[in-house]
């Protein structure tokens, strides 16, 4: 297959279709090229760890040669360099043009279906999602933009969760083989807002509060781990370009969390912008 050939997502198999039907996902709409894992996807080995491993691979054999002898140094060269080579090969190789089951996601009328490598599939009905955590991270190499990782963790009760993610370079012309995570991400965000925002607004209109992890909002103020502050005492609610949310209150109080740590963050921020006159958003 040439680099210009289009990589298409295979249609759902018989077992996947059965899983979708049993979960009540409704009509199949389309497939996306996007990675998925149970829980949060493990990040690749950072460059600093590879550098430390490389230093150890050189230093330990030299030390062993001085203390024991040449053969000891030669033997100690094999394990660290073997591990270093394996890590570089695993995390630095170019992805294959063919898609594995964990590299595509099916969109249905009422949820997502994530096929497994064993032929089965994991259904994620929108109605079963209890919280969504989004993590958008821009990567720079030698001061230059290299790409953006989009990850969306969908919790479905207890510790069960599915993360859909992908890495794309937004400053280049998209190729047919690139991840379609941005398209899928927009659907996840839209469904999160559609599911959670009306419920939250109704709760506020009835005089109740809405919790987002360790912080809660109501019509009178915001409740932080340090206490409750009326909106008139909130000096600033800020969403910075790096994704950090900062709330400053009268008297020098300050609360800061990364947006990825706040469940259903699009809903949280929509309510803050409505309730807090000081809300400001700074884009990259």
N, C-alpha and C positions, 0 to 999 in steps of 0.2 A: 504494500500500500504506500503510495507516495505521500509526501508531506501536504500536497494540495488536496488529497482526497478527503471527503467528508466522513467523519466518524459518527455513525448514527447509534442511538441507544436501542438495543434490542427490545422487542415488545415483551410484556410480562409473560412468564411461562405459566404452565398449567397450575403448579403448586402456588406460585405467587398470586395468580388470579383467584384461586380458592381462598387464600388468606385474606385478600382484599374483600372478597364477598362475605366471608364470615365476620369480618370486622365492620361491615356496613359502610365501606368507603364510597360506594356509589359508582358513578361512571368514570372510567379511565380517561384522562385528558391528554397527558403527554409525559415523556421522560426527559430527564435532565442529566447532563454530565456533571456530577458533583459527588464528592466523597461522603461517606457516612460511616459512623462507628457507634458502638454502644457506649454511652457515656461520652466524656470529652476525649477528643483525639490527642494522642501524645504528640508533642512537638518534636521536631528533629533535633539532633544533637547540636548544641550551639557551637559556633566557631571557637569560643574560648576553651570549651572542653576538649575539642580536637587539638588545640594548641598545647594544652597541658599534657595530654596523652602523648603528643609528639616529643615534648621535652623529656617526659619520663622514659620514653622509648630510647632516647639517646643517653640520658644521664645514668640510668640504672646499669646498663652494660658497662659503661666506663668505670663506674664505681666497683662493680664486681670484678672487672679485669685487674684493677689495682689491688683489691683486697684478697682475691682468690686466685685468679689466673686468667689467661686468654680464653680458655675453653668455656669458663663460666660466663664471661662476657658475651661470647658468641651465642651460647644457649639462651641467654636472656634477651637477645635481640628478636627472637622469633615470636614470643607471645604478644608483646605490645605492638610490634609492627604488623602482625597478623590482624589484631583487633582494629588497629587504626585503618588498615586497608579495607577491612570489611565495612566499617562505619562510613568511610568516604564513598565506597561503592554503593552502599545502601541508600544513603541520603543525598548523594550527588549525581546519581544516574538519571538520564533523561527518561521520562515515563514512556511506556510503550503506547503505540497508537491504538492497540486493541484494548477494549474496556473490560475490566473485571467486574463482578457483581457489586463489590463495595465502592465502585466508582460511578454509579448512576443511581438516580432516585426517581421513582414514579410518582406523578401527581394525579390524585383522584379528586372527585367532586368534594369529598368530605375528609380528606387527609392525605398523608404520604405513605408510600410503601417502599421499604428499603430491602432489596434482595440480598440474601446471604450467599456466601461461597459454597454452602452445603446444599443449595437448591431451594431452601426455604426462604422466608421473608419476614420482616418485622413491620407490622402495621402501626401507624401513628395517626389515629383519628384526631381531627382538630379538637373535638369535644373532650378528648382525654388529656389534652395538654394542660398541665397545671401551672407552668411557668416557662418563659422563654428567656434565655440569656444570649445576648449578642456580643460578639467580639470581632471588631474590625481593626486589623493591625497593618499599618504601612511599614514596609521593610526597605531599608536603605543600605547600600553597599558602597563603601568608600565615598560617602556623601551623596551618592546618586540614588534616585528612586529605582527599586528593583521589582516591586510588586506589592499587592495587598492580599492579605489572608482574611477571608470572611468565614466566620464560624457561628453557628446557631444551635445552641443546646436546648432541646425540647424535653422537659421533664414531664413524665406521665405518672407521677405518684411514687412516693418513697424514694428509693435511690435509682429507680429506672429512668433512663434518659437515652435519647438518640441525638447525636451531633451530626449535622450536615455542614460540610465546609468545602473550601476550595481556594486556590491561589491563582491570581490573575495579575497581569501587568496592564493597568488601565491607561497607560500612555502609549501603547502600541496598537496597531490595527488587529482586532480579534481574528484568530485563526479558527478554522472549523474544529480543530482538536482541543481548543481551549476549554477550561471549565466554564460551565454555565451557572456558576454559583450566584452571580449577581441577579439573574432573572429569578432563580429559585428564592433567593433572599428576600426579594421584594414581595413575593407571595407569602412567605413566612411572616414578614412584618405586617402586611395587610391583614392577614388572618388573625394575628395577635391583637391588633387594634380593634378589628371587627368583633372579636370574641370578648375582650376584656374592657374596652373603653366604655361601652354603654352601661355595663354592670357597675363600673366604678363611678360613673356620673350619677347613676340612680342612687347609689349609696350616699354620695355627698349631698344630693338634693334632699335626701331623707334625714340629713343631720348626722350621718355616720361617718366613719373614717375608712380609708383604704390603705392597707399595708403593702409595702414593697420591701420585703426582707426586714432589715432593722430600722427602717424609717416608715412613718405613716403620715398621711395627709388627710386633712378635713377642711371644712369651710372656715374654720377659725385660725388654724395654724399648722405647723409642721412639727412632728414628734421625732426627735433624734435620740440616739443613745444617751445624750447628756441631759435630755429633758424636752419639754414642749415650749415652742416659741410662737406667739401670735404672728400672723403675717405682717402686721405693722412694725414688728421688731426684727424682721428679716431684712438685713441690709443688702444682701446680694445672693442670688441663685444663678450660678454660672456653669455652663457646659463649655469646657475648653476644647480647643481643636485637637488635643491629644486624647480626648475621651474622658477626662477627669471632671467629675461633678463636684462643685464647691458650694457650700451653703455657709454664709456668714451671718451671725445674728448680733444684735445690740449687746454690748458688753464684751466683745472680743471673742465670742464663741465661733468655732469653725468645725465643719464636718466635711470630709472629702472622701469620695469613693470613685473608683473607675466605673464607667457606665456598664461594663460587662458584668460587674458584681451585683447590679440592681435588676431583679427579675422584672420582666415585661417593661423594659426601659422606655420604649416609645410611648407607652401609656403613662408611665410616671412623668416623663418630661412634658407631655401634652397637658397634664393636669397642673404641673408646676407653672407652666407658662400662662395658664388661665387664672391661677390663684395668686401667684406672686408677681406684683408689678415690677419687681427688680430683676426678673428672669432675663438672662442674656445668653445668647448662643454665639460662640466664636468658631467658625469653620476653618478648616485648614486652607 
